[in-house]
Amino acid sequence: MTPFSSRLAEVVGQIAGVRLAELDESRVMAHLGEQLAEANLGLARVADPTTFSWAGYWLAIAEAANGERTPMLMFGVPSAPVSAPDAATIETGRIVEGYLIAPLDLERPYGAQAYHGTPGTGVVTALFTAPESGAPCRPRDSVTAVAGVGLDGDRYARGRGEFSAPGRGGQALTLIAEEALAVAQANGAQIDAAAARRNVLTRGIELEPLIGHRFAIGPAVCQATRLAEPCAHLERLTHPGVLRAMVHLGGIRADILTGGEIRVGDAIRPLPAAAP
Protein backbone atom coordinates (compact mmCIF):
# COMPACT_ATOMS: atom_id res chain seq x y z
CA MET A 1 0.00 0.00 0.00
CA THR A 2 1.06 3.58 -0.49
CA PRO A 3 1.95 5.61 2.62
CA PHE A 4 -1.38 7.47 2.54
CA SER A 5 -3.66 4.45 2.22
CA SER A 6 -1.56 2.46 4.66
CA ARG A 7 -1.72 5.24 7.25
CA LEU A 8 -5.44 5.73 6.60
CA ALA A 9 -6.13 2.04 7.24
CA GLU A 10 -4.06 2.19 10.41
CA VAL A 11 -5.83 5.26 11.80
CA VAL A 12 -9.34 4.07 10.92
CA GLY A 13 -8.60 0.65 12.37
CA GLN A 14 -7.76 2.30 15.68
CA ILE A 15 -11.08 4.15 15.70
CA ALA A 16 -13.29 1.33 14.41
CA GLY A 17 -11.58 -1.63 16.03
CA VAL A 18 -11.49 -3.56 12.75
CA ARG A 19 -8.67 -4.79 10.55
CA LEU A 20 -8.84 -3.34 7.06
CA ALA A 21 -7.63 -4.96 3.86
CA GLU A 22 -5.44 -3.10 1.36
CA LEU A 23 -7.18 0.03 0.13
CA ASP A 24 -7.51 0.88 -3.56
CA GLU A 25 -5.58 4.16 -3.88
CA SER A 26 -7.58 5.21 -6.95
CA ARG A 27 -10.78 5.36 -4.87
CA VAL A 28 -9.47 5.16 -1.36
CA MET A 29 -12.33 6.79 0.59
CA ALA A 30 -15.03 4.87 -1.29
CA HIS A 31 -13.17 1.59 -0.76
CA LEU A 32 -12.73 2.44 2.92
CA GLY A 33 -16.46 3.04 3.26
CA GLU A 34 -17.26 -0.29 1.65
CA GLN A 35 -15.01 -2.16 4.06
CA LEU A 36 -16.43 -0.37 7.07
CA ALA A 37 -19.96 -1.21 5.93
CA GLU A 38 -19.12 -4.89 6.32
CA ALA A 39 -18.76 -4.17 10.05
CA ASN A 40 -21.97 -2.09 10.22
CA LEU A 41 -19.95 1.14 10.25
CA GLY A 42 -19.91 4.20 8.03
CA LEU A 43 -18.15 7.52 7.43
CA ALA A 44 -19.97 10.72 8.42
CA ARG A 45 -18.19 13.71 6.89
CA VAL A 46 -17.59 16.72 9.14
CA ALA A 47 -18.81 20.00 7.62
CA ASP A 48 -16.05 22.19 9.10
CA PRO A 49 -13.14 20.03 10.28
CA THR A 50 -10.94 23.04 11.13
CA THR A 51 -13.17 23.94 14.10
CA PHE A 52 -14.63 20.52 14.89
CA SER A 53 -14.21 19.04 18.37
CA TRP A 54 -15.38 15.68 19.64
CA ALA A 55 -15.03 14.01 23.01
CA GLY A 56 -13.96 10.80 21.29
CA TYR A 57 -11.80 9.73 18.37
CA TRP A 58 -12.29 11.04 14.84
CA LEU A 59 -10.39 11.02 11.56
CA ALA A 60 -8.76 14.14 10.13
CA ILE A 61 -6.98 14.56 6.81
CA ALA A 62 -4.27 17.20 6.92
CA GLU A 63 -2.76 18.67 3.76
CA ALA A 64 0.74 20.13 3.58
CA ALA A 65 1.74 23.05 1.38
CA ASN A 66 3.05 20.61 -1.24
CA GLY A 67 -0.34 18.87 -1.41
CA GLU A 68 0.75 15.78 0.51
CA ARG A 69 -2.06 14.42 2.69
CA THR A 70 -1.71 12.81 6.12
CA PRO A 71 -4.50 10.93 7.96
CA MET A 72 -4.53 11.75 11.67
CA LEU A 73 -6.25 10.31 14.71
CA MET A 74 -7.91 13.19 16.59
CA PHE A 75 -9.40 13.30 20.08
CA GLY A 76 -10.86 15.67 22.63
CA VAL A 77 -12.54 19.04 23.13
CA PRO A 78 -10.77 21.00 21.76
CA SER A 79 -9.42 18.26 19.51
CA ALA A 80 -5.75 17.60 18.87
CA PRO A 81 -3.79 14.88 17.05
CA VAL A 82 -3.29 11.77 19.16
CA SER A 83 -0.78 10.16 16.84
CA ALA A 84 0.46 11.05 13.37
CA PRO A 85 3.84 11.46 11.69
CA ASP A 86 5.12 14.88 12.81
CA ALA A 87 1.73 15.60 14.35
CA ALA A 88 3.11 18.49 16.38
CA THR A 89 4.10 20.32 13.21
CA ILE A 90 0.67 20.04 11.54
CA GLU A 91 -1.43 23.13 12.16
CA THR A 92 -5.17 22.77 12.70
CA GLY A 93 -5.79 25.13 9.81
CA ARG A 94 -4.34 22.61 7.40
CA ILE A 95 -7.01 20.03 8.17
CA VAL A 96 -9.04 19.77 4.96
CA GLU A 97 -11.32 16.80 5.71
CA GLY A 98 -12.80 15.23 8.81
CA TYR A 99 -14.88 12.12 9.44
CA LEU A 100 -16.70 10.46 12.28
CA ILE A 101 -16.94 6.68 12.14
CA ALA A 102 -20.33 5.59 13.39
CA PRO A 103 -22.69 2.58 13.27
CA LEU A 104 -24.97 2.40 10.26
CA ASP A 105 -27.69 0.62 12.24
CA LEU A 106 -27.77 1.56 15.94
CA GLU A 107 -29.91 -1.46 16.81
CA ARG A 108 -27.34 -3.97 15.57
CA PRO A 109 -23.82 -4.84 16.66
CA TYR A 110 -20.86 -3.33 14.91
CA GLY A 111 -17.15 -3.93 14.62
CA ALA A 112 -15.33 -7.20 14.01
CA GLN A 113 -18.22 -9.30 15.38
CA ALA A 114 -21.00 -7.53 13.49
CA TYR A 115 -23.85 -9.64 12.12
CA HIS A 116 -22.75 -12.93 13.62
CA GLY A 117 -25.99 -14.84 14.06
CA THR A 118 -28.09 -17.72 12.77
CA PRO A 119 -29.71 -16.91 9.43
CA GLY A 120 -31.41 -20.29 8.89
CA THR A 121 -32.35 -21.37 5.37
CA GLY A 122 -34.71 -19.99 2.76
CA VAL A 123 -35.86 -20.09 -0.83
CA VAL A 124 -35.65 -17.89 -3.94
CA THR A 125 -39.13 -16.60 -4.77
CA ALA A 126 -38.21 -14.24 -7.64
CA LEU A 127 -35.23 -13.13 -9.75
CA PHE A 128 -34.69 -9.77 -11.47
CA THR A 129 -32.14 -8.14 -13.76
CA ALA A 130 -31.95 -4.77 -15.51
CA PRO A 131 -29.70 -4.13 -18.52
CA GLU A 132 -28.85 -0.50 -17.72
CA SER A 133 -28.85 1.95 -14.83
CA GLY A 134 -32.42 3.12 -14.31
CA ALA A 135 -33.93 0.52 -16.67
CA PRO A 136 -36.86 -1.46 -15.27
CA CYS A 137 -35.98 -4.70 -13.47
CA ARG A 138 -37.46 -7.63 -15.37
CA PRO A 139 -38.40 -10.98 -13.79
CA ARG A 140 -36.37 -14.05 -14.75
CA ASP A 141 -37.18 -17.71 -14.17
CA SER A 142 -33.46 -18.45 -14.08
CA VAL A 143 -30.21 -16.55 -14.52
CA THR A 144 -26.53 -17.44 -14.72
CA ALA A 145 -24.38 -16.20 -11.85
CA VAL A 146 -20.84 -15.50 -13.10
CA ALA A 147 -18.07 -15.65 -10.50
CA GLY A 148 -16.42 -12.29 -9.89
CA VAL A 149 -18.79 -10.56 -12.32
CA GLY A 150 -22.51 -10.71 -11.52
CA LEU A 151 -25.72 -12.00 -13.05
CA ASP A 152 -25.73 -12.51 -16.80
CA GLY A 153 -27.59 -9.63 -18.44
CA ASP A 154 -27.67 -7.42 -15.35
CA ARG A 155 -26.37 -3.84 -15.37
CA TYR A 156 -23.66 -4.49 -12.77
CA ALA A 157 -22.32 -7.52 -14.62
CA ARG A 158 -22.06 -5.25 -17.68
CA GLY A 159 -20.43 -2.38 -15.76
CA ARG A 160 -23.46 -0.15 -16.42
CA GLY A 161 -24.97 0.13 -12.94
CA GLU A 162 -25.49 3.45 -11.18
CA PHE A 163 -22.62 2.64 -8.82
CA SER A 164 -20.41 0.57 -11.10
CA ALA A 165 -16.67 1.17 -10.69
CA PRO A 166 -13.62 -0.92 -11.60
CA GLY A 167 -12.73 -3.34 -8.82
CA ARG A 168 -15.69 -2.37 -6.67
CA GLY A 169 -16.84 -5.36 -4.62
CA GLY A 170 -20.31 -6.17 -3.37
CA GLN A 171 -22.07 -5.08 -6.57
CA ALA A 172 -22.43 -8.51 -8.18
CA LEU A 173 -25.61 -9.56 -6.40
CA THR A 174 -28.30 -8.04 -4.19
CA LEU A 175 -30.91 -9.85 -2.15
CA ILE A 176 -34.00 -8.69 -0.27
CA ALA A 177 -36.39 -10.72 1.88
CA GLU A 178 -40.13 -10.78 1.24
CA GLU A 179 -40.59 -10.25 4.96
CA ALA A 180 -38.49 -7.06 4.96
CA LEU A 181 -40.22 -5.75 1.84
CA ALA A 182 -43.60 -6.23 3.54
CA VAL A 183 -42.43 -4.12 6.49
CA ALA A 184 -41.17 -1.42 4.11
CA GLN A 185 -44.55 -1.41 2.36
CA ALA A 186 -46.27 -1.06 5.72
CA ASN A 187 -43.96 1.90 6.38
CA GLY A 188 -45.24 3.59 3.23
CA ALA A 189 -42.98 2.30 0.46
CA GLN A 190 -45.31 1.94 -2.51
CA ILE A 191 -43.14 -0.51 -4.41
CA ASP A 192 -43.12 -4.16 -5.36
CA ALA A 193 -40.14 -6.51 -5.56
CA ALA A 194 -39.15 -5.38 -9.06
CA ALA A 195 -39.23 -1.70 -8.12
CA ALA A 196 -37.00 -2.41 -5.10
CA ARG A 197 -34.27 -3.15 -7.69
CA ARG A 198 -32.71 -6.14 -5.92
CA ASN A 199 -31.74 -9.23 -7.90
CA VAL A 200 -33.03 -11.95 -5.61
CA LEU A 201 -36.25 -12.01 -3.59
CA THR A 202 -36.11 -14.50 -0.72
CA ARG A 203 -38.43 -16.05 1.82
CA GLY A 204 -37.75 -17.71 5.15
CA ILE A 205 -34.12 -16.66 5.71
CA GLU A 206 -32.64 -13.81 7.74
CA LEU A 207 -30.25 -12.12 5.35
CA GLU A 208 -28.33 -9.75 7.62
CA PRO A 209 -26.65 -12.50 9.71
CA LEU A 210 -25.08 -13.72 6.45
CA ILE A 211 -22.90 -10.59 6.21
CA GLY A 212 -19.25 -11.60 6.40
CA HIS A 213 -20.08 -15.23 5.61
CA ARG A 214 -20.46 -17.55 2.63
CA PHE A 215 -23.82 -18.83 1.49
CA ALA A 216 -25.23 -20.83 -1.41
CA ILE A 217 -28.05 -20.05 -3.82
CA GLY A 218 -28.67 -23.28 -5.65
CA PRO A 219 -25.25 -24.20 -7.12
CA ALA A 220 -23.75 -20.71 -6.76
CA VAL A 221 -21.53 -19.84 -3.79
CA CYS A 222 -21.56 -16.22 -2.62
CA GLN A 223 -20.04 -14.02 0.07
CA ALA A 224 -22.32 -11.50 1.76
CA THR A 225 -20.46 -8.21 2.16
CA ARG A 226 -22.74 -5.49 3.54
CA LEU A 227 -26.23 -4.06 3.77
CA ALA A 228 -27.91 -2.85 0.58
CA GLU A 229 -29.38 0.31 2.05
CA PRO A 230 -31.83 2.44 0.05
CA CYS A 231 -30.50 5.62 -1.51
CA ALA A 232 -31.53 8.79 -3.33
CA HIS A 233 -31.20 6.96 -6.68
CA LEU A 234 -33.94 4.49 -5.65
CA GLU A 235 -36.14 7.35 -4.46
CA ARG A 236 -35.72 9.17 -7.80
CA LEU A 237 -36.88 6.05 -9.62
CA THR A 238 -39.90 5.44 -7.35
CA HIS A 239 -41.45 8.10 -5.11
CA PRO A 240 -40.54 10.45 -2.25
CA GLY A 241 -40.51 8.65 1.10
CA VAL A 242 -39.16 5.33 -0.16
CA LEU A 243 -35.73 5.93 1.33
CA ARG A 244 -37.14 6.63 4.80
CA ALA A 245 -39.52 3.66 4.64
CA MET A 246 -36.76 1.22 3.66
CA VAL A 247 -33.95 2.17 6.07
CA HIS A 248 -32.28 -1.10 7.22
CA LEU A 249 -34.84 -3.05 5.15
CA GLY A 250 -33.07 -2.99 1.77
CA GLY A 251 -31.43 -6.42 2.02
CA ILE A 252 -27.76 -7.26 1.45
CA ARG A 253 -25.01 -7.12 -1.17
CA ALA A 254 -22.82 -10.06 -2.08
CA ASP A 255 -19.94 -11.17 -4.26
CA ILE A 256 -20.20 -14.34 -6.36
CA LEU A 257 -17.39 -16.78 -5.58
CA THR A 258 -18.56 -19.78 -7.63
CA GLY A 259 -20.98 -19.38 -10.51
CA GLY A 260 -23.94 -21.45 -11.61
CA GLU A 261 -27.52 -21.33 -12.83
CA ILE A 262 -29.84 -19.81 -10.21
CA ARG A 263 -33.53 -20.61 -10.48
CA VAL A 264 -36.73 -19.53 -8.78
CA GLY A 265 -37.36 -22.14 -6.08
CA ASP A 266 -33.65 -22.72 -5.32
CA ALA A 267 -32.66 -23.09 -1.69
CA ILE A 268 -30.56 -20.43 0.04
CA ARG A 269 -28.39 -21.74 2.86
CA PRO A 270 -25.41 -20.56 4.90
CA LEU A 271 -22.14 -22.42 4.37
CA PRO A 272 -19.39 -23.36 6.82
CA ALA A 273 -16.43 -21.02 7.02
CA ALA A 274 -13.78 -21.72 4.39
CA ALA A 275 -10.67 -23.54 5.60
CA PRO A 276 -7.75 -21.16 6.29
Solvent accessible surface area in square Angstrom, and as a share of the most:
residue,aa,sasa,rsa
1,M,114,0.51
2,T,57,0.33
3,P,120,0.75
4,F,23,0.10
5,S,1,0.01
6,S,44,0.28
7,R,35,0.13
8,L,0,0.00
9,A,12,0.10
10,E,94,0.42
11,V,0,0.00
12,V,0,0.00
13,G,17,0.16
14,Q,89,0.39
15,I,34,0.17
16,A,15,0.12
17,G,56,0.53
18,V,19,0.11
19,R,234,0.86
20,L,24,0.12
21,A,66,0.51
22,E,114,0.51
23,L,7,0.03
24,D,48,0.25
25,E,75,0.34
26,S,99,0.64
27,R,41,0.15
28,V,11,0.06
29,M,43,0.19
30,A,51,0.39
31,H,39,0.18
32,L,0,0.00
33,G,22,0.21
34,E,14,0.06
35,Q,27,0.12
36,L,0,0.00
37,A,13,0.10
38,E,75,0.34
39,A,10,0.08
40,N,0,0.00
41,L,5,0.02
42,G,11,0.11
43,L,48,0.24
44,A,50,0.39
45,R,160,0.59
46,V,17,0.10
47,A,110,0.85
48,D,70,0.36
49,P,15,0.10
50,T,53,0.31
51,T,103,0.60
52,F,52,0.22
53,S,41,0.26
54,W,119,0.42
55,A,78,0.61
56,G,18,0.17
57,Y,104,0.39
58,W,1,0.00
59,L,0,0.00
60,A,0,0.00
61,I,0,0.00
62,A,3,0.02
63,E,67,0.30
64,A,42,0.32
65,A,104,0.81
66,N,122,0.63
67,G,42,0.40
68,E,113,0.51
69,R,78,0.28
70,T,29,0.17
71,P,2,0.01
72,M,1,0.01
73,L,5,0.03
74,M,4,0.02
75,F,90,0.38
76,G,13,0.13
77,V,106,0.61
78,P,119,0.75
79,S,21,0.13
80,A,52,0.40
81,P,46,0.29
82,V,78,0.45
83,S,43,0.28
84,A,18,0.14
85,P,80,0.50
86,D,107,0.56
87,A,21,0.16
88,A,108,0.84
89,T,96,0.56
90,I,33,0.17
91,E,113,0.50
92,T,77,0.45
93,G,62,0.60
94,R,101,0.37
95,I,5,0.03
96,V,67,0.39
97,E,27,0.12
98,G,0,0.00
99,Y,15,0.06
100,L,40,0.20
101,I,26,0.13
102,A,39,0.31
103,P,36,0.23
104,L,69,0.34
105,D,5,0.03
106,L,152,0.76
107,E,164,0.74
108,R,101,0.37
109,P,78,0.49
110,Y,126,0.48
111,G,9,0.09
112,A,70,0.54
113,Q,121,0.54
114,A,7,0.06
115,Y,10,0.04
116,H,104,0.46
117,G,49,0.47
118,T,116,0.67
119,P,17,0.11
120,G,33,0.31
121,T,88,0.51
122,G,15,0.14
123,V,46,0.27
124,V,2,0.01
125,T,32,0.19
126,A,19,0.15
127,L,1,0.01
128,F,17,0.07
129,T,7,0.04
130,A,0,0.00
131,P,56,0.35
132,E,67,0.30
133,S,45,0.29
134,G,32,0.31
135,A,21,0.16
136,P,76,0.48
137,C,9,0.06
138,R,144,0.52
139,P,100,0.63
140,R,78,0.28
141,D,123,0.64
142,S,28,0.18
143,V,1,0.01
144,T,54,0.32
145,A,2,0.01
146,V,60,0.34
147,A,47,0.37
148,G,71,0.68
149,V,71,0.41
150,G,0,0.00
151,L,0,0.00
152,D,80,0.42
153,G,34,0.33
154,D,1,0.01
155,R,17,0.06
156,Y,37,0.14
157,A,25,0.20
158,R,111,0.40
159,G,49,0.48
160,R,114,0.41
161,G,11,0.11
162,E,75,0.34
163,F,68,0.28
164,S,39,0.25
165,A,37,0.29
166,P,122,0.77
167,G,79,0.76
168,R,70,0.26
169,G,34,0.33
170,G,0,0.00
171,Q,16,0.07
172,A,10,0.08
173,L,0,0.00
174,T,11,0.06
175,L,0,0.00
176,I,1,0.01
177,A,10,0.08
178,E,49,0.22
179,E,84,0.37
180,A,22,0.17
181,L,11,0.05
182,A,56,0.43
183,V,74,0.43
184,A,0,0.00
185,Q,80,0.35
186,A,90,0.70
187,N,85,0.44
188,G,36,0.35
189,A,2,0.02
190,Q,150,0.67
191,I,14,0.07
192,D,85,0.44
193,A,16,0.12
194,A,28,0.22
195,A,34,0.26
196,A,0,0.00
197,R,24,0.09
198,R,18,0.07
199,N,5,0.03
200,V,0,0.00
201,L,18,0.09
202,T,0,0.00
203,R,124,0.45
204,G,52,0.50
205,I,8,0.04
206,E,110,0.49
207,L,11,0.05
208,E,23,0.10
209,P,17,0.10
210,L,1,0.00
211,I,2,0.01
212,G,46,0.44
213,H,63,0.28
214,R,62,0.23
215,F,0,0.00
216,A,2,0.01
217,I,0,0.00
218,G,19,0.18
219,P,79,0.50
220,A,0,0.00
221,V,29,0.17
222,C,0,0.00
223,Q,49,0.22
224,A,1,0.00
225,T,10,0.06
226,R,18,0.07
227,L,12,0.06
228,A,0,0.00
229,E,51,0.23
230,P,14,0.09
231,C,42,0.25
232,A,56,0.44
233,H,25,0.11
234,L,7,0.03
235,E,50,0.23
236,R,163,0.59
237,L,73,0.36
238,T,42,0.24
239,H,40,0.18
240,P,118,0.74
241,G,15,0.15
242,V,0,0.00
243,L,62,0.31
244,R,185,0.67
245,A,6,0.05
246,M,0,0.00
247,V,64,0.37
248,H,53,0.23
249,L,36,0.18
250,G,1,0.01
251,G,10,0.09
252,I,0,0.00
253,R,32,0.12
254,A,0,0.00
255,D,41,0.21
256,I,4,0.02
257,L,87,0.43
258,T,71,0.41
259,G,27,0.26
260,G,21,0.20
261,E,64,0.29
262,I,0,0.00
263,R,131,0.48
264,V,66,0.38
265,G,48,0.47
266,D,27,0.14
267,A,54,0.42
268,I,0,0.00
269,R,102,0.37
270,P,50,0.31
271,L,39,0.19
272,P,104,0.65
273,A,95,0.74
274,A,67,0.52
275,A,93,0.72
276,P,181,1.14
